[in-house]
Amino acid sequence: MRILIKNGELLLAEGEGFKAKRGSVVIGGKRIEKVVLDGEEVSGEFDKIIDAANKLVMPGLINAHTHAYMSIFKNFADDLEFFDWLHKVEEVEDKMSAEDCYWTSLLSIAEMIRTGTTCFVDMCMRSKVVSEAARKSGMRAFIGRGLVKEADDPEALRRLNEFLEDAEMNTDSDRVKFILAPHAPYSSPQSLLRLVRETGFKRNMMATIHMSESQAEVEGIAAEQDGKTPVEFVAETGLFDLPTIGAHLVKATDKDIEILKEKGVSVAINPRSNMKLGNGFAPVSKMLEAGVNVCLGTDGSGSNNTQNMFQEMNFASLVYKGDEKKAKCVDASEVVKFATINGAKALQMEGEIGEISEGALADIIVLDLEVPEFVPRNDLVSALCYSANGSEVVTTIVNGEVLMEDKKILTFNESEVFEKCTEIAERLGMNGLEK
Ligand SMILES: [Zn+2]
């Protein structure tokens, strides 16, 4: 399939930031064949032509940390302290069937496609059905099964083995990959982290783990582990010898940041989730100064309550300025990098996704610029962070396949997903008035 996206404003990486230039993009198969700037000839035959006049053509966003199956937890356990929130969610979560998780994952994916995400990193309880949902939708995904308990615990081994079987089932997919996902320092003992490290080397897999998300976690680990921080606790096991994405790192110390930099650990910040759960703000400008690769995630809908990366970019551009009382600390262009190029780096896919360039995979979104948010076009990069809300996305393309066109999702029946998820929430007693 050859697709021409013509006459758009193309958001191209330039120097340390981005520049919008008028032009067209030729997609051949799953890759960007050519980026044609205005004035140059576009030649050849096309199966599909997308007119992008008055539209912005930019790399699809990379959601570096979420739990897609948690879509039905939005607006369910709000305004609770972190561990109260976790327990309330877990109670319902345990009652969800595999089929439930398939539909609820598709619901998150629908929201992601609608708001311009083309790739997500997931931590879930049922990697089989999440991979089925991702494959159905056409999204690019890195799927991890939350791993807990000591390495010799039968439950830990069952989860790991099922996860590895699910990974085997998907080796034919060039979009759905698997990532090892020990849950967190307070639920994944060091024996498990060592087993994960070993497995990662054997299977050539990356890892992702929650770390330093809350003060309670930091205090708990320090009390049990001789005053260590969660980062030190994980580092000791050698887990960071695998390419790793740490989620949250709200309470990272200066020494933690040194370890993260030295071991090349990428940090997925989740500002909305951190604010909602009252956990505070990651020391982002310190991480950037130290040269840590910072990317961006929504976290699950239970703690956000959306999968909308534009909202996340908006928060990321604002909250650290407020927290650090420094208006310059994280600028708009930096935040767009978090959601694109830095996400690609974190996933070892630099040059492949997160950018519009010749030879890269065609993960592209198209935004309508004829909306109040983008008028006047003083600075498109600023507008993405400070003015846009995600509803401007009209077309979403992954791996050269159009998943949404003119705001209609083409790869699955969205109404069916809404119906199923409403039924699930009703059955689990989640929605409406107090039962
Ligand atoms: Zn999470």
Boltz pocket constraint, residues with backbone or C-beta under 6 A from the ligand:
constraints:
  - pocket:
      binder: B
      contacts: [[A, 65], [A, 66], [A, 67], [A, 123], [A, 210], [A, 247], [A, 299], [A, 300]]
      max_distance: 6.0
